[in-house]
Amino acid sequence: MPGVGHVIPHTPLAIDFWYVRKCPGTRLFFLSHMHSDHTMGLTSTWSNRPIYCSPTTARLLRLKLQVKEKWIHPLEVGEPSLLPLDDIGKERLTVTLIDANHCPGAVMFLFEGYFGSILYTGDFRYSPSMLREPCLRANTTIDVLYLDTTNCDPNRTLPSRQQATQQIKEIIRGYPNHDVVIGLYTLGKETLLVELAIEFQTWIEVTFERIETLKVLELPDVFTTDRGAGRIRVVNRSGVCRAAVDKWNQEQPTLAILPTSRPLVSLHPMHVVPYSDHSSYQELEEFVFALKPTSLVPIVGNCVPGSLSALIPGKKRHEILVPQSVQRYMLRESESLLRSTAYTRHYYRHVRPLSPKGVVFEQESAEGEMDTENSENDSDCILVTCENDSDCILGLETWETSALSRQSLGHGIDQDGNIMSDDNNSQHTGKENDQHITDCMSNSPKNDSGSSSGSLPELNGEYLNKLENSIIKDLPFAEEDFKNWGLLPRSFVQQFPLCPLKDPDEDDL
């Protein structure tokens, strides 16, 4: 499932968008809730940028993704918070979190600042009580509404969650001697489970992984991991299929229920109930009509039905003027990220790991020669060993004309993989000792940011050949080491499985 996050134009803000290199000017990141399609790209390695979310989502973020606590900044729901938009404290924004009525911790964000007022719903199930929130009740004009359009089909109606819950209860009552299996995703619909537990006076069986989540949510004590302790059992949504249901019924009469708004076929013993945590189309109409935003942006997909667009007044949004302090704030982060990206690319493109030692199984080529790692794209790159004690390995590559590559060149990399500035590298003119090269990026003056803006002289083919030959002479290998000895006999290989846990009954090699 693709990610559904957005970067807000003309601002340093991003919501549910975690690909930092695609938004280098973004400084403040917001997480609406913990469903996987809203956290794509967010991992435990996240650093250097704050994440703003609800307190419940903050706890789940630490539990599920192990994001470091110092980057997580929970904000109280319903209370306006001031956040800086620059380094000097001149520009600020006000952000207010509103309960999204979707899953535990899910919130909407109302942003107010130099850009006007922006309401980002994330995933939400509309309730009339939302319009009574103080931040929306105070005659606030919404310039841009980012709207959850998951159920944006005018021809489809959905029952309320209370009605869907009642429908599930009726199904369970109709089969008093059946066990009940409910298919759910890892987060969401916990209130449904609590209500069923109370209605039928039974424990809800869950997995160990789910019970850890439920502990964080501090729900009523109706859940257990003891198999057979209750009549109702929760499994992952993907685990409910015809084969699984048939297997369960061989052991005990079992009823499977899928509470979802997706249009699936319902056939006993599998029952699909249209229980949805997303707003129906009719609810979206009521919400948009009440807010009357100047413009509307769909969060899911790119299209908005004409009947929904017709509810938007024909007002023109005012032109956004980004303050200079905010521009500098965004630009400084962008330049820093580009330099980091350039260095990373330089490292991985120029420094190659040494070949592994031991037996290597390779296919014979048509000429009977060993395959090599070099290809047409790699032909400009060779390995060079330094004469000094640093024993570094550098790659030489023909100069590229892209601006990003210019930033990456002009630096060397030592044996620990660290970037070395030009001050530590000796100059190279092509007329010096051909046997050893300590720097392939000479005559490159540094700019203010420490990156190179010079150009690297093109190395002609004759010079490269001489250089390669001089390096090969110094390698601790004999010509005999490069001969192709062919493949080991199959009978010999079968005596020594490469994996110690290999099943001898499985297909070999």
Beta strands, then each sheet from edge to edge (+ up, - down):
strand 1: 6-7
strand 2: 13-15
strand 3: 28-30
strand 4: 51-53
strand 5: 72-74
strand 6: 81-84
strand 7: 92-99
strand 8: 107-113
strand 9: 116-120
strand 10: 144-147
strand 11: 179-184
strand 12: 204-205
strand 13: 223-224
strand 14: 232-236
strand 15: 254-259
strand 16: 270-273
strand 17: 295-298
strand 18: 383-385
strand 19: 393-395
strand 20: 412-413
strand 21: 419-420
sheet 1: 1+ 2- 3- 4- 5-
sheet 2: 6+ 7- 8+ 9- 10- 17-
sheet 3: 13+ 12+ 14+ 11+ 15+ 16+
sheet 4: 18+ 19-
sheet 5: 20+ 21-
end
